[in-house]
Amino acid sequence: MGNEDQKYRNEMIVLIKKLSGPDGKRVSKQFEAVVKKQDAIDKRNMKRLEEIVRQYGWPTRSMFGAEASGAAFLIVQHADLD
């Protein structure tokens, strides 16, 4: 889930840097498509994380390891939450 959380974020950063260039209009469409893909992943990850938290509690380092705990943080950070 951590890899999925980051799947399109680097591509988004590259596209943001190109938005003001001569291909801005084309890049804008590419950016929107990438954001849409990442949003779908973010929603799926958040749903799964909620299931994990309900079943096991927050994925702490001692219980799940540093990588999983860090991924959980990123998933919440990128979630569309109130």
PyMOL Python script that loads the backbone (N, CA, C, O; Angstrom):
from pymol import cmd

cmd.read_pdbstr("""\
ATOM      1  N   MET A   1       0.820  -1.185   0.000  1.00  0.00           N
ATOM      2  CA  MET A   1       0.000   0.000   0.000  1.00  0.00           C
ATOM      3  C   MET A   1       0.868   1.253   0.000  1.00  0.00           C
ATOM      4  O   MET A   1       0.485   2.281  -0.558  1.00  0.00           O
ATOM      5  N   GLY A   2       2.025   1.164   0.622  1.00  0.00           N
ATOM      6  CA  GLY A   2       2.932   2.308   0.637  1.00  0.00           C
ATOM      7  C   GLY A   2       3.431   2.642  -0.761  1.00  0.00           C
ATOM      8  O   GLY A   2       3.498   3.812  -1.135  1.00  0.00           O
ATOM      9  N   ASN A   3       3.779   1.619  -1.534  1.00  0.00           N
ATOM     10  CA  ASN A   3       4.222   1.850  -2.912  1.00  0.00           C
ATOM     11  C   ASN A   3       3.092   2.435  -3.751  1.00  0.00           C
ATOM     12  O   ASN A   3       3.316   3.336  -4.560  1.00  0.00           O
ATOM     13  N   GLU A   4       1.893   1.929  -3.561  1.00  0.00           N
ATOM     14  CA  GLU A   4       0.734   2.448  -4.280  1.00  0.00           C
ATOM     15  C   GLU A   4       0.484   3.910  -3.920  1.00  0.00           C
ATOM     16  O   GLU A   4       0.120   4.712  -4.780  1.00  0.00           O
ATOM     17  N   ASP A   5       0.679   4.253  -2.650  1.00  0.00           N
ATOM     18  CA  ASP A   5       0.472   5.635  -2.211  1.00  0.00           C
ATOM     19  C   ASP A   5       1.381   6.598  -2.974  1.00  0.00           C
ATOM     20  O   ASP A   5       1.004   7.741  -3.234  1.00  0.00           O
ATOM     21  N   GLN A   6       2.555   6.140  -3.322  1.00  0.00           N
ATOM     22  CA  GLN A   6       3.532   7.003  -3.986  1.00  0.00           C
ATOM     23  C   GLN A   6       3.568   6.824  -5.501  1.00  0.00           C
ATOM     24  O   GLN A   6       4.342   7.492  -6.186  1.00  0.00           O
ATOM     25  N   LYS A   7       2.735   5.926  -6.026  1.00  0.00           N
ATOM     26  CA  LYS A   7       2.812   5.505  -7.422  1.00  0.00           C
ATOM     27  C   LYS A   7       2.870   6.661  -8.422  1.00  0.00           C
ATOM     28  O   LYS A   7       3.731   6.659  -9.302  1.00  0.00           O
ATOM     29  N   TYR A   8       1.998   7.622  -8.313  1.00  0.00           N
ATOM     30  CA  TYR A   8       1.933   8.706  -9.293  1.00  0.00           C
ATOM     31  C   TYR A   8       2.402  10.055  -8.748  1.00  0.00           C
ATOM     32  O   TYR A   8       2.421  11.037  -9.490  1.00  0.00           O
ATOM     33  N   ARG A   9       2.775  10.125  -7.490  1.00  0.00           N
ATOM     34  CA  ARG A   9       3.117  11.417  -6.896  1.00  0.00           C
ATOM     35  C   ARG A   9       4.350  12.055  -7.537  1.00  0.00           C
ATOM     36  O   ARG A   9       4.359  13.265  -7.766  1.00  0.00           O
ATOM     37  N   ASN A  10       5.379  11.280  -7.828  1.00  0.00           N
ATOM     38  CA  ASN A  10       6.569  11.845  -8.481  1.00  0.00           C
ATOM     39  C   ASN A  10       6.234  12.349  -9.880  1.00  0.00           C
ATOM     40  O   ASN A  10       6.731  13.391 -10.309  1.00  0.00           O
ATOM     41  N   GLU A  11       5.387  11.603 -10.588  1.00  0.00           N
ATOM     42  CA  GLU A  11       4.964  12.039 -11.918  1.00  0.00           C
ATOM     43  C   GLU A  11       4.184  13.349 -11.826  1.00  0.00           C
ATOM     44  O   GLU A  11       4.322  14.218 -12.686  1.00  0.00           O
ATOM     45  N   MET A  12       3.375  13.487 -10.798  1.00  0.00           N
ATOM     46  CA  MET A  12       2.617  14.719 -10.598  1.00  0.00           C
ATOM     47  C   MET A  12       3.555  15.909 -10.390  1.00  0.00           C
ATOM     48  O   MET A  12       3.312  16.992 -10.923  1.00  0.00           O
ATOM     49  N   ILE A  13       4.615  15.712  -9.625  1.00  0.00           N
ATOM     50  CA  ILE A  13       5.583  16.779  -9.367  1.00  0.00           C
ATOM     51  C   ILE A  13       6.253  17.212 -10.673  1.00  0.00           C
ATOM     52  O   ILE A  13       6.407  18.405 -10.930  1.00  0.00           O
ATOM     53  N   VAL A  14       6.645  16.251 -11.482  1.00  0.00           N
ATOM     54  CA  VAL A  14       7.278  16.564 -12.769  1.00  0.00           C
ATOM     55  C   VAL A  14       6.315  17.357 -13.649  1.00  0.00           C
ATOM     56  O   VAL A  14       6.706  18.344 -14.272  1.00  0.00           O
ATOM     57  N   LEU A  15       5.061  16.925 -13.697  1.00  0.00           N
ATOM     58  CA  LEU A  15       4.072  17.611 -14.535  1.00  0.00           C
ATOM     59  C   LEU A  15       3.781  19.024 -14.028  1.00  0.00           C
ATOM     60  O   LEU A  15       3.592  19.941 -14.827  1.00  0.00           O
ATOM     61  N   ILE A  16       3.743  19.202 -12.722  1.00  0.00           N
ATOM     62  CA  ILE A  16       3.516  20.544 -12.159  1.00  0.00           C
ATOM     63  C   ILE A  16       4.596  21.512 -12.646  1.00  0.00           C
ATOM     64  O   ILE A  16       4.308  22.662 -12.980  1.00  0.00           O
ATOM     65  N   LYS A  17       5.824  21.039 -12.683  1.00  0.00           N
ATOM     66  CA  LYS A  17       6.926  21.884 -13.130  1.00  0.00           C
ATOM     67  C   LYS A  17       6.807  22.260 -14.604  1.00  0.00           C
ATOM     68  O   LYS A  17       7.342  23.284 -15.030  1.00  0.00           O
ATOM     69  N   LYS A  18       6.104  21.433 -15.385  1.00  0.00           N
ATOM     70  CA  LYS A  18       5.959  21.676 -16.817  1.00  0.00           C
ATOM     71  C   LYS A  18       4.702  22.475 -17.163  1.00  0.00           C
ATOM     72  O   LYS A  18       4.539  22.888 -18.311  1.00  0.00           O
ATOM     73  N   LEU A  19       3.824  22.698 -16.210  1.00  0.00           N
ATOM     74  CA  LEU A  19       2.546  23.358 -16.496  1.00  0.00           C
ATOM     75  C   LEU A  19       2.699  24.753 -17.089  1.00  0.00           C
ATOM     76  O   LEU A  19       1.890  25.155 -17.925  1.00  0.00           O
ATOM     77  N   SER A  20       3.702  25.485 -16.679  1.00  0.00           N
ATOM     78  CA  SER A  20       3.863  26.856 -17.167  1.00  0.00           C
ATOM     79  C   SER A  20       4.642  26.927 -18.479  1.00  0.00           C
ATOM     80  O   SER A  20       4.869  28.012 -19.014  1.00  0.00           O
ATOM     81  N   GLY A  21       5.047  25.780 -18.990  1.00  0.00           N
ATOM     82  CA  GLY A  21       5.814  25.761 -20.234  1.00  0.00           C
ATOM     83  C   GLY A  21       4.929  25.850 -21.471  1.00  0.00           C
ATOM     84  O   GLY A  21       3.714  26.016 -21.365  1.00  0.00           O
ATOM     85  N   PRO A  22       5.539  25.740 -22.629  1.00  0.00           N
ATOM     86  CA  PRO A  22       4.807  25.887 -23.895  1.00  0.00           C
ATOM     87  C   PRO A  22       3.753  24.797 -24.116  1.00  0.00           C
ATOM     88  O   PRO A  22       2.792  25.017 -24.853  1.00  0.00           O
ATOM     89  N   ASP A  23       3.916  23.643 -23.499  1.00  0.00           N
ATOM     90  CA  ASP A  23       2.956  22.547 -23.630  1.00  0.00           C
ATOM     91  C   ASP A  23       1.972  22.515 -22.471  1.00  0.00           C
ATOM     92  O   ASP A  23       1.408  21.465 -22.165  1.00  0.00           O
ATOM     93  N   GLY A  24       1.764  23.647 -21.829  1.00  0.00           N
ATOM     94  CA  GLY A  24       0.951  23.721 -20.620  1.00  0.00           C
ATOM     95  C   GLY A  24      -0.422  23.104 -20.747  1.00  0.00           C
ATOM     96  O   GLY A  24      -0.885  22.432 -19.825  1.00  0.00           O
ATOM     97  N   LYS A  25      -1.076  23.317 -21.860  1.00  0.00           N
ATOM     98  CA  LYS A  25      -2.431  22.794 -22.046  1.00  0.00           C
ATOM     99  C   LYS A  25      -2.430  21.261 -22.084  1.00  0.00           C
ATOM    100  O   LYS A  25      -3.256  20.610 -21.443  1.00  0.00           O
ATOM    101  N   ARG A  26      -1.494  20.705 -22.841  1.00  0.00           N
ATOM    102  CA  ARG A  26      -1.381  19.244 -22.929  1.00  0.00           C
ATOM    103  C   ARG A  26      -0.971  18.654 -21.581  1.00  0.00           C
ATOM    104  O   ARG A  26      -1.511  17.639 -21.143  1.00  0.00           O
ATOM    105  N   VAL A  27      -0.018  19.301 -20.942  1.00  0.00           N
ATOM    106  CA  VAL A  27       0.464  18.851 -19.636  1.00  0.00           C
ATOM    107  C   VAL A  27      -0.663  18.910 -18.604  1.00  0.00           C
ATOM    108  O   VAL A  27      -0.760  18.042 -17.736  1.00  0.00           O
ATOM    109  N   SER A  28      -1.503  19.921 -18.701  1.00  0.00           N
ATOM    110  CA  SER A  28      -2.629  20.056 -17.773  1.00  0.00           C
ATOM    111  C   SER A  28      -3.554  18.849 -17.857  1.00  0.00           C
ATOM    112  O   SER A  28      -4.020  18.343 -16.836  1.00  0.00           O
ATOM    113  N   LYS A  29      -3.815  18.394 -19.070  1.00  0.00           N
ATOM    114  CA  LYS A  29      -4.665  17.209 -19.252  1.00  0.00           C
ATOM    115  C   LYS A  29      -3.985  15.967 -18.697  1.00  0.00           C
ATOM    116  O   LYS A  29      -4.638  15.128 -18.077  1.00  0.00           O
ATOM    117  N   GLN A  30      -2.695  15.842 -18.910  1.00  0.00           N
ATOM    118  CA  GLN A  30      -1.939  14.715 -18.364  1.00  0.00           C
ATOM    119  C   GLN A  30      -1.987  14.747 -16.836  1.00  0.00           C
ATOM    120  O   GLN A  30      -2.194  13.723 -16.185  1.00  0.00           O
ATOM    121  N   PHE A  31      -1.793  15.937 -16.283  1.00  0.00           N
ATOM    122  CA  PHE A  31      -1.799  16.096 -14.828  1.00  0.00           C
ATOM    123  C   PHE A  31      -3.150  15.671 -14.253  1.00  0.00           C
ATOM    124  O   PHE A  31      -3.204  14.938 -13.266  1.00  0.00           O
ATOM    125  N   GLU A  32      -4.225  16.127 -14.863  1.00  0.00           N
ATOM    126  CA  GLU A  32      -5.564  15.762 -14.393  1.00  0.00           C
ATOM    127  C   GLU A  32      -5.771  14.251 -14.419  1.00  0.00           C
ATOM    128  O   GLU A  32      -6.357  13.690 -13.494  1.00  0.00           O
ATOM    129  N   ALA A  33      -5.291  13.589 -15.476  1.00  0.00           N
ATOM    130  CA  ALA A  33      -5.428  12.136 -15.580  1.00  0.00           C
ATOM    131  C   ALA A  33      -4.641  11.421 -14.482  1.00  0.00           C
ATOM    132  O   ALA A  33      -5.121  10.454 -13.892  1.00  0.00           O
ATOM    133  N   VAL A  34      -3.438  11.904 -14.219  1.00  0.00           N
ATOM    134  CA  VAL A  34      -2.597  11.293 -13.181  1.00  0.00           C
ATOM    135  C   VAL A  34      -3.217  11.506 -11.801  1.00  0.00           C
ATOM    136  O   VAL A  34      -3.228  10.592 -10.976  1.00  0.00           O
ATOM    137  N   VAL A  35      -3.725  12.696 -11.551  1.00  0.00           N
ATOM    138  CA  VAL A  35      -4.371  12.981 -10.262  1.00  0.00           C
ATOM    139  C   VAL A  35      -5.571  12.058 -10.063  1.00  0.00           C
ATOM    140  O   VAL A  35      -5.788  11.546  -8.964  1.00  0.00           O
ATOM    141  N   LYS A  36      -6.338  11.847 -11.106  1.00  0.00           N
ATOM    142  CA  LYS A  36      -7.510  10.969 -11.023  1.00  0.00           C
ATOM    143  C   LYS A  36      -7.095   9.536 -10.652  1.00  0.00           C
ATOM    144  O   LYS A  36      -7.736   8.893  -9.821  1.00  0.00           O
ATOM    145  N   LYS A  37      -6.028   9.051 -11.271  1.00  0.00           N
ATOM    146  CA  LYS A  37      -5.519   7.710 -10.954  1.00  0.00           C
ATOM    147  C   LYS A  37      -5.063   7.635  -9.499  1.00  0.00           C
ATOM    148  O   LYS A  37      -5.371   6.677  -8.789  1.00  0.00           O
ATOM    149  N   GLN A  38      -4.318   8.667  -9.060  1.00  0.00           N
ATOM    150  CA  GLN A  38      -3.807   8.651  -7.688  1.00  0.00           C
ATOM    151  C   GLN A  38      -4.943   8.772  -6.685  1.00  0.00           C
ATOM    152  O   GLN A  38      -4.902   8.140  -5.629  1.00  0.00           O
ATOM    153  N   ASP A  39      -5.949   9.568  -6.995  1.00  0.00           N
ATOM    154  CA  ASP A  39      -7.102   9.701  -6.093  1.00  0.00           C
ATOM    155  C   ASP A  39      -7.798   8.359  -5.891  1.00  0.00           C
ATOM    156  O   ASP A  39      -8.207   8.035  -4.777  1.00  0.00           O
ATOM    157  N   ALA A  40      -7.933   7.586  -6.952  1.00  0.00           N
ATOM    158  CA  ALA A  40      -8.565   6.267  -6.846  1.00  0.00           C
ATOM    159  C   ALA A  40      -7.747   5.351  -5.942  1.00  0.00           C
ATOM    160  O   ALA A  40      -8.300   4.610  -5.128  1.00  0.00           O
ATOM    161  N   ILE A  41      -6.440   5.409  -6.091  1.00  0.00           N
ATOM    162  CA  ILE A  41      -5.556   4.608  -5.229  1.00  0.00           C
ATOM    163  C   ILE A  41      -5.678   5.074  -3.788  1.00  0.00           C
ATOM    164  O   ILE A  41      -5.771   4.250  -2.879  1.00  0.00           O
ATOM    165  N   ASP A  42      -5.679   6.387  -3.566  1.00  0.00           N
ATOM    166  CA  ASP A  42      -5.771   6.922  -2.210  1.00  0.00           C
ATOM    167  C   ASP A  42      -7.059   6.468  -1.525  1.00  0.00           C
ATOM    168  O   ASP A  42      -7.040   6.107  -0.348  1.00  0.00           O
ATOM    169  N   LYS A  43      -8.154   6.484  -2.240  1.00  0.00           N
ATOM    170  CA  LYS A  43      -9.434   6.040  -1.663  1.00  0.00           C
ATOM    171  C   LYS A  43      -9.403   4.557  -1.330  1.00  0.00           C
ATOM    172  O   LYS A  43      -9.866   4.144  -0.266  1.00  0.00           O
ATOM    173  N   ARG A  44      -8.862   3.764  -2.232  1.00  0.00           N
ATOM    174  CA  ARG A  44      -8.760   2.315  -1.999  1.00  0.00           C
ATOM    175  C   ARG A  44      -7.858   2.016  -0.804  1.00  0.00           C
ATOM    176  O   ARG A  44      -8.186   1.177   0.035  1.00  0.00           O
ATOM    177  N   ASN A  45      -6.722   2.706  -0.734  1.00  0.00           N
ATOM    178  CA  ASN A  45      -5.802   2.509   0.392  1.00  0.00           C
ATOM    179  C   ASN A  45      -6.442   2.900   1.718  1.00  0.00           C
ATOM    180  O   ASN A  45      -6.289   2.192   2.714  1.00  0.00           O
ATOM    181  N   MET A  46      -7.156   4.017   1.737  1.00  0.00           N
ATOM    182  CA  MET A  46      -7.782   4.466   2.975  1.00  0.00           C
ATOM    183  C   MET A  46      -8.844   3.478   3.435  1.00  0.00           C
ATOM    184  O   MET A  46      -8.958   3.200   4.629  1.00  0.00           O
ATOM    185  N   LYS A  47      -9.611   2.957   2.512  1.00  0.00           N
ATOM    186  CA  LYS A  47     -10.628   1.958   2.861  1.00  0.00           C
ATOM    187  C   LYS A  47      -9.972   0.729   3.497  1.00  0.00           C
ATOM    188  O   LYS A  47     -10.444   0.219   4.513  1.00  0.00           O
ATOM    189  N   ARG A  48      -8.890   0.264   2.892  1.00  0.00           N
ATOM    190  CA  ARG A  48      -8.194  -0.909   3.427  1.00  0.00           C
ATOM    191  C   ARG A  48      -7.552  -0.591   4.776  1.00  0.00           C
ATOM    192  O   ARG A  48      -7.589  -1.421   5.684  1.00  0.00           O
ATOM    193  N   LEU A  49      -6.973   0.583   4.920  1.00  0.00           N
ATOM    194  CA  LEU A  49      -6.369   0.963   6.201  1.00  0.00           C
ATOM    195  C   LEU A  49      -7.426   1.008   7.294  1.00  0.00           C
ATOM    196  O   LEU A  49      -7.175   0.570   8.416  1.00  0.00           O
ATOM    197  N   GLU A  50      -8.598   1.530   6.980  1.00  0.00           N
ATOM    198  CA  GLU A  50      -9.687   1.546   7.969  1.00  0.00           C
ATOM    199  C   GLU A  50     -10.046   0.132   8.413  1.00  0.00           C
ATOM    200  O   GLU A  50     -10.312  -0.096   9.593  1.00  0.00           O
ATOM    201  N   GLU A  51     -10.058  -0.816   7.484  1.00  0.00           N
ATOM    202  CA  GLU A  51     -10.328  -2.219   7.827  1.00  0.00           C
ATOM    203  C   GLU A  51      -9.249  -2.766   8.756  1.00  0.00           C
ATOM    204  O   GLU A  51      -9.550  -3.450   9.734  1.00  0.00           O
ATOM    205  N   ILE A  52      -8.005  -2.464   8.447  1.00  0.00           N
ATOM    206  CA  ILE A  52      -6.877  -2.930   9.264  1.00  0.00           C
ATOM    207  C   ILE A  52      -6.962  -2.349  10.667  1.00  0.00           C
ATOM    208  O   ILE A  52      -6.770  -3.061  11.652  1.00  0.00           O
ATOM    209  N   VAL A  53      -7.250  -1.051  10.756  1.00  0.00           N
ATOM    210  CA  VAL A  53      -7.328  -0.391  12.066  1.00  0.00           C
ATOM    211  C   VAL A  53      -8.477  -0.981  12.884  1.00  0.00           C
ATOM    212  O   VAL A  53      -8.338  -1.195  14.088  1.00  0.00           O
ATOM    213  N   ARG A  54      -9.605  -1.241  12.232  1.00  0.00           N
ATOM    214  CA  ARG A  54     -10.727  -1.848  12.964  1.00  0.00           C
ATOM    215  C   ARG A  54     -10.355  -3.227  13.510  1.00  0.00           C
ATOM    216  O   ARG A  54     -10.729  -3.579  14.629  1.00  0.00           O
ATOM    217  N   GLN A  55      -9.626  -3.994  12.724  1.00  0.00           N
ATOM    218  CA  GLN A  55      -9.298  -5.360  13.126  1.00  0.00           C
ATOM    219  C   GLN A  55      -8.125  -5.434  14.109  1.00  0.00           C
ATOM    220  O   GLN A  55      -8.159  -6.220  15.056  1.00  0.00           O
ATOM    221  N   TYR A  56      -7.091  -4.622  13.888  1.00  0.00           N
ATOM    222  CA  TYR A  56      -5.853  -4.759  14.662  1.00  0.00           C
ATOM    223  C   TYR A  56      -5.474  -3.527  15.476  1.00  0.00           C
ATOM    224  O   TYR A  56      -4.602  -3.604  16.341  1.00  0.00           O
ATOM    225  N   GLY A  57      -6.116  -2.398  15.213  1.00  0.00           N
ATOM    226  CA  GLY A  57      -5.676  -1.138  15.789  1.00  0.00           C
ATOM    227  C   GLY A  57      -4.678  -0.490  14.847  1.00  0.00           C
ATOM    228  O   GLY A  57      -4.376  -1.028  13.782  1.00  0.00           O
ATOM    229  N   TRP A  58      -4.163   0.680  15.249  1.00  0.00           N
ATOM    230  CA  TRP A  58      -3.218   1.395  14.399  1.00  0.00           C
ATOM    231  C   TRP A  58      -1.980   0.532  14.168  1.00  0.00           C
ATOM    232  O   TRP A  58      -1.464  -0.056  15.117  1.00  0.00           O
ATOM    233  N   PRO A  59      -1.490   0.441  12.924  1.00  0.00           N
ATOM    234  CA  PRO A  59      -0.317  -0.380  12.619  1.00  0.00           C
ATOM    235  C   PRO A  59       0.982   0.240  13.153  1.00  0.00           C
ATOM    236  O   PRO A  59       1.677   0.977  12.452  1.00  0.00           O
ATOM    237  N   THR A  60       1.276  -0.075  14.381  1.00  0.00           N
ATOM    238  CA  THR A  60       2.484   0.457  15.021  1.00  0.00           C
ATOM    239  C   THR A  60       3.735  -0.232  14.481  1.00  0.00           C
ATOM    240  O   THR A  60       3.665  -1.299  13.871  1.00  0.00           O
ATOM    241  N   ARG A  61       4.861   0.396  14.720  1.00  0.00           N
ATOM    242  CA  ARG A  61       6.141  -0.195  14.315  1.00  0.00           C
ATOM    243  C   ARG A  61       6.372  -1.539  14.991  1.00  0.00           C
ATOM    244  O   ARG A  61       6.821  -2.496  14.358  1.00  0.00           O
ATOM    245  N   SER A  62       6.062  -1.602  16.280  1.00  0.00           N
ATOM    246  CA  SER A  62       6.334  -2.844  17.015  1.00  0.00           C
ATOM    247  C   SER A  62       5.450  -3.995  16.540  1.00  0.00           C
ATOM    248  O   SER A  62       5.838  -5.159  16.633  1.00  0.00           O
ATOM    249  N   MET A  63       4.282  -3.673  16.041  1.00  0.00           N
ATOM    250  CA  MET A  63       3.367  -4.728  15.615  1.00  0.00           C
ATOM    251  C   MET A  63       3.528  -5.082  14.124  1.00  0.00           C
ATOM    252  O   MET A  63       3.455  -6.254  13.756  1.00  0.00           O
ATOM    253  N   PHE A  64       3.747  -4.072  13.272  1.00  0.00           N
ATOM    254  CA  PHE A  64       3.773  -4.286  11.826  1.00  0.00           C
ATOM    255  C   PHE A  64       5.104  -3.961  11.164  1.00  0.00           C
ATOM    256  O   PHE A  64       5.324  -4.330  10.010  1.00  0.00           O
ATOM    257  N   GLY A  65       5.998  -3.276  11.875  1.00  0.00           N
ATOM    258  CA  GLY A  65       7.273  -2.876  11.297  1.00  0.00           C
ATOM    259  C   GLY A  65       7.245  -1.421  10.852  1.00  0.00           C
ATOM    260  O   GLY A  65       6.181  -0.824  10.681  1.00  0.00           O
ATOM    261  N   ALA A  66       8.426  -0.870  10.671  1.00  0.00           N
ATOM    262  CA  ALA A  66       8.568   0.546  10.338  1.00  0.00           C
ATOM    263  C   ALA A  66       7.973   0.882   8.975  1.00  0.00           C
ATOM    264  O   ALA A  66       7.345   1.930   8.820  1.00  0.00           O
ATOM    265  N   GLU A  67       8.160   0.016   7.994  1.00  0.00           N
ATOM    266  CA  GLU A  67       7.668   0.307   6.647  1.00  0.00           C
ATOM    267  C   GLU A  67       6.137   0.394   6.619  1.00  0.00           C
ATOM    268  O   GLU A  67       5.574   1.321   6.037  1.00  0.00           O
ATOM    269  N   ALA A  68       5.481  -0.560   7.240  1.00  0.00           N
ATOM    270  CA  ALA A  68       4.008  -0.564   7.266  1.00  0.00           C
ATOM    271  C   ALA A  68       3.470   0.613   8.073  1.00  0.00           C
ATOM    272  O   ALA A  68       2.484   1.240   7.685  1.00  0.00           O
ATOM    273  N   SER A  69       4.110   0.906   9.180  1.00  0.00           N
ATOM    274  CA  SER A  69       3.671   2.031  10.002  1.00  0.00           C
ATOM    275  C   SER A  69       3.824   3.350   9.240  1.00  0.00           C
ATOM    276  O   SER A  69       2.945   4.209   9.294  1.00  0.00           O
ATOM    277  N   GLY A  70       4.932   3.500   8.541  1.00  0.00           N
ATOM    278  CA  GLY A  70       5.155   4.691   7.734  1.00  0.00           C
ATOM    279  C   GLY A  70       4.156   4.797   6.592  1.00  0.00           C
ATOM    280  O   GLY A  70       3.675   5.887   6.280  1.00  0.00           O
ATOM    281  N   ALA A  71       3.846   3.668   5.971  1.00  0.00           N
ATOM    282  CA  ALA A  71       2.862   3.666   4.884  1.00  0.00           C
ATOM    283  C   ALA A  71       1.492   4.085   5.408  1.00  0.00           C
ATOM    284  O   ALA A  71       0.766   4.820   4.738  1.00  0.00           O
ATOM    285  N   ALA A  72       1.141   3.624   6.593  1.00  0.00           N
ATOM    286  CA  ALA A  72      -0.149   4.008   7.183  1.00  0.00           C
ATOM    287  C   ALA A  72      -0.211   5.512   7.380  1.00  0.00           C
ATOM    288  O   ALA A  72      -1.240   6.132   7.110  1.00  0.00           O
ATOM    289  N   PHE A  73       0.866   6.095   7.842  1.00  0.00           N
ATOM    290  CA  PHE A  73       0.915   7.550   8.010  1.00  0.00           C
ATOM    291  C   PHE A  73       0.698   8.267   6.677  1.00  0.00           C
ATOM    292  O   PHE A  73      -0.088   9.211   6.598  1.00  0.00           O
ATOM    293  N   LEU A  74       1.397   7.816   5.627  1.00  0.00           N
ATOM    294  CA  LEU A  74       1.253   8.445   4.318  1.00  0.00           C
ATOM    295  C   LEU A  74      -0.172   8.327   3.791  1.00  0.00           C
ATOM    296  O   LEU A  74      -0.704   9.268   3.201  1.00  0.00           O
ATOM    297  N   ILE A  75      -0.780   7.177   4.004  1.00  0.00           N
ATOM    298  CA  ILE A  75      -2.143   6.953   3.529  1.00  0.00           C
ATOM    299  C   ILE A  75      -3.099   7.934   4.196  1.00  0.00           C
ATOM    300  O   ILE A  75      -3.947   8.530   3.531  1.00  0.00           O
ATOM    301  N   VAL A  76      -2.963   8.101   5.501  1.00  0.00           N
ATOM    302  CA  VAL A  76      -3.821   9.060   6.208  1.00  0.00           C
ATOM    303  C   VAL A  76      -3.496  10.484   5.769  1.00  0.00           C
ATOM    304  O   VAL A  76      -4.401  11.298   5.591  1.00  0.00           O
ATOM    305  N   GLN A  77      -2.237  10.785   5.597  1.00  0.00           N
ATOM    306  CA  GLN A  77      -1.820  12.131   5.180  1.00  0.00           C
ATOM    307  C   GLN A  77      -2.436  12.500   3.829  1.00  0.00           C
ATOM    308  O   GLN A  77      -2.811  13.653   3.619  1.00  0.00           O
ATOM    309  N   HIS A  78      -2.543  11.552   2.928  1.00  0.00           N
ATOM    310  CA  HIS A  78      -3.049  11.824   1.587  1.00  0.00           C
ATOM    311  C   HIS A  78      -4.535  11.566   1.436  1.00  0.00           C
ATOM    312  O   HIS A  78      -5.085  11.751   0.350  1.00  0.00           O
ATOM    313  N   ALA A  79      -5.191  11.144   2.496  1.00  0.00           N
ATOM    314  CA  ALA A  79      -6.627  10.854   2.443  1.00  0.00           C
ATOM    315  C   ALA A  79      -7.445  12.153   2.442  1.00  0.00           C
ATOM    316  O   ALA A  79      -7.018  13.185   2.960  1.00  0.00           O
ATOM    317  N   ASP A  80      -8.602  12.062   1.857  1.00  0.00           N
ATOM    318  CA  ASP A  80      -9.529  13.188   1.839  1.00  0.00           C
ATOM    319  C   ASP A  80     -10.396  13.091   3.106  1.00  0.00           C
ATOM    320  O   ASP A  80     -11.495  12.537   3.075  1.00  0.00           O
ATOM    321  N   LEU A  81      -9.888  13.632   4.205  1.00  0.00           N
ATOM    322  CA  LEU A  81     -10.556  13.535   5.499  1.00  0.00           C
ATOM    323  C   LEU A  81     -11.003  14.908   5.981  1.00  0.00           C
ATOM    324  O   LEU A  81     -10.383  15.920   5.655  1.00  0.00           O
ATOM    325  N   ASP A  82     -12.067  14.937   6.748  1.00  0.00           N
ATOM    326  CA  ASP A  82     -12.531  16.180   7.364  1.00  0.00           C
ATOM    327  C   ASP A  82     -11.680  16.532   8.568  1.00  0.00           C
ATOM    328  O   ASP A  82     -11.921  17.549   9.218  1.00  0.00           O
TER     329      ASP A  82
END
""", "prot")
cmd.dss("prot")
cmd.show_as("cartoon", "prot")
cmd.util.cbc("prot")
cmd.orient("prot")
